[in-house]
């Protein structure tokens, strides 16, 4: 387990608040008649990605939409999509900065998200697959470390 428990606890709280905010934003999207929550949030995420590309590489990509002018239901879907982006970033911090196993971080935060939005699913099969991948990953990581130390 990573050494800095205070930082871990603080990060855990950020994740909890993030998934709670996502659940609220998702519920707002759900409350709009005649839309598909998953499709609308995915579409919003694609638009956010297009905006990111245009802002990052303006010589290669043009910003096609002014997302600040979005109207319902896209406006609500954009809020949910931005929260999912934050959630993804927080999950990455677990692995990259706090040294948690990548598979564990994705499974743990995924389960946290599912429970918050009301999914009651079993992760047994998924976790078994993850264990196999994790042991393969550790083997590859150990081999890579050994190689890097050797070179």
C-alpha positions in Angstrom: 0.0 0.0 0.0 1.3 3.5 -0.8 2.9 5.3 2.1 1.0 8.6 2.4 -2.3 7.6 4.1 -3.4 11.3 4.5 -3.0 12.0 0.8 -4.8 8.7 0.0 -7.7 9.6 2.3 -8.0 13.1 0.8 -8.0 11.6 -2.7 -10.6 9.0 -1.8 -12.9 11.9 -0.6 -12.4 13.7 -3.9 -13.4 10.6 -5.8 -16.5 10.2 -3.6 -17.6 13.8 -4.2 -16.9 13.5 -7.9 -19.0 10.3 -8.4 -21.8 11.9 -6.3 -21.7 15.0 -8.5 -21.8 12.8 -11.6 -24.8 10.9 -10.2 -26.7 14.2 -9.7 -25.7 15.4 -13.2 -26.7 12.1 -14.8 -30.0 12.3 -13.0 -30.7 15.7 -14.5 -30.0 14.3 -17.9 -32.3 11.3 -17.2 -35.1 13.7 -16.2 -35.2 15.2 -19.7 -37.9 13.4 -21.7 -36.9 11.7 -25.0 -33.2 11.4 -24.6 -30.7 8.6 -24.2 -28.5 9.3 -21.3 -25.6 7.3 -22.4 -25.7 8.5 -26.0 -26.1 12.2 -25.0 -23.2 12.0 -22.5 -21.0 10.2 -25.0 -21.8 12.8 -27.6 -21.0 15.6 -25.1 -17.7 13.9 -24.3 -16.8 13.8 -28.0 -17.6 17.5 -28.3 -15.4 18.3 -25.3 -12.6 16.3 -26.9 -13.0 18.2 -30.2 -12.8 21.5 -28.2 -9.7 20.3 -26.4 -8.0 19.4 -29.7 -8.9 22.8 -31.2 -7.6 24.6 -28.1 -4.4 22.5 -27.9 -3.5 22.4 -31.6 -5.3 25.4 -33.2 -3.2 25.1 -36.4 -4.5 21.6 -37.0 -8.1 21.7 -35.6 -10.8 24.3 -35.8 -13.3 24.7 -33.0 -16.6 23.9 -34.6 -18.9 24.6 -31.7 -19.2 27.1 -28.9 -20.1 24.8 -26.1 -20.8 27.7 -23.7 -23.9 28.3 -25.9 -25.2 24.8 -25.6 -28.9 24.4 -24.7 -30.8 21.6 -23.0 -30.3 18.6 -23.2 -26.7 19.1 -24.4 -26.0 21.6 -21.7 -26.8 19.0 -18.9 -24.9 16.3 -20.8 -21.9 18.5 -21.0 -21.9 19.0 -17.2 -22.1 15.2 -16.7 -19.3 14.6 -19.3 -17.0 17.2 -17.7 -17.5 15.4 -14.3 -16.7 12.1 -15.9 -13.5 13.7 -17.3 -12.6 14.8 -13.8 -13.4 11.3 -12.5 -11.0 9.8 -15.1 -8.3 12.2 -14.1 -8.8 11.3 -10.4 -8.6 7.6 -11.3 -5.3 8.2 -13.2 -3.9 9.9 -10.1 -4.4 6.7 -8.1 -2.1 4.8 -10.5 0.3 7.5 -11.6 0.9 9.6 -8.4 -0.2 7.4 -5.5 1.3 4.2 -6.9 -1.8 2.0 -6.9 -2.0 -0.9 -9.3 -3.7 0.3 -12.5 -6.2 -2.6 -12.7 -7.1 -2.2 -9.1 -7.6 1.6 -9.5 -9.9 1.2 -12.5 -11.9 -1.6 -10.8 -12.3 0.1 -7.5 -13.3 3.5 -8.9 -15.6 1.8 -11.4 -17.3 0.0 -8.6 -17.6 3.2 -6.6 -19.2 4.9 -9.6 -21.6 2.0 -10.3 -22.8 1.9 -6.7 -23.3 5.7 -6.7 -25.5 5.7 -9.8 -27.4 2.7 -8.6 -26.0 -0.3 -10.5 -25.9 -3.4 -8.4 -23.5 -5.6 -10.3 -21.1 -8.3 -9.3 -17.5 -7.7 -10.1 -16.4 -11.3 -9.4 -15.7 -12.3 -13.0 -14.2 -9.0 -13.9 -11.9 -9.1 -10.8 -10.7 -12.6 -11.7 -9.8 -11.3 -15.2 -8.1 -8.4 -13.5 -6.1 -10.6 -11.3 -4.7 -12.5 -14.3 -3.9 -9.3 -16.1 -2.3 -7.8 -13.0 0.0 -10.8 -12.5 0.9 -10.6 -16.2 1.5 -6.8 -15.8 3.7 -7.3 -12.7 5.7 -9.9 -14.6 6.1 -7.5 -17.6 6.9 -4.6 -15.2 9.5 -6.7 -13.4 11.1 -7.7 -16.7 11.1 -4.1 -17.9 12.7 -2.9 -14.6 15.3 -5.5 -14.8 16.0 -4.6 -18.4 16.2 -0.8 -17.6 18.5 -1.5 -14.6 20.7 -3.7 -16.8 21.0 -1.1 -19.7 
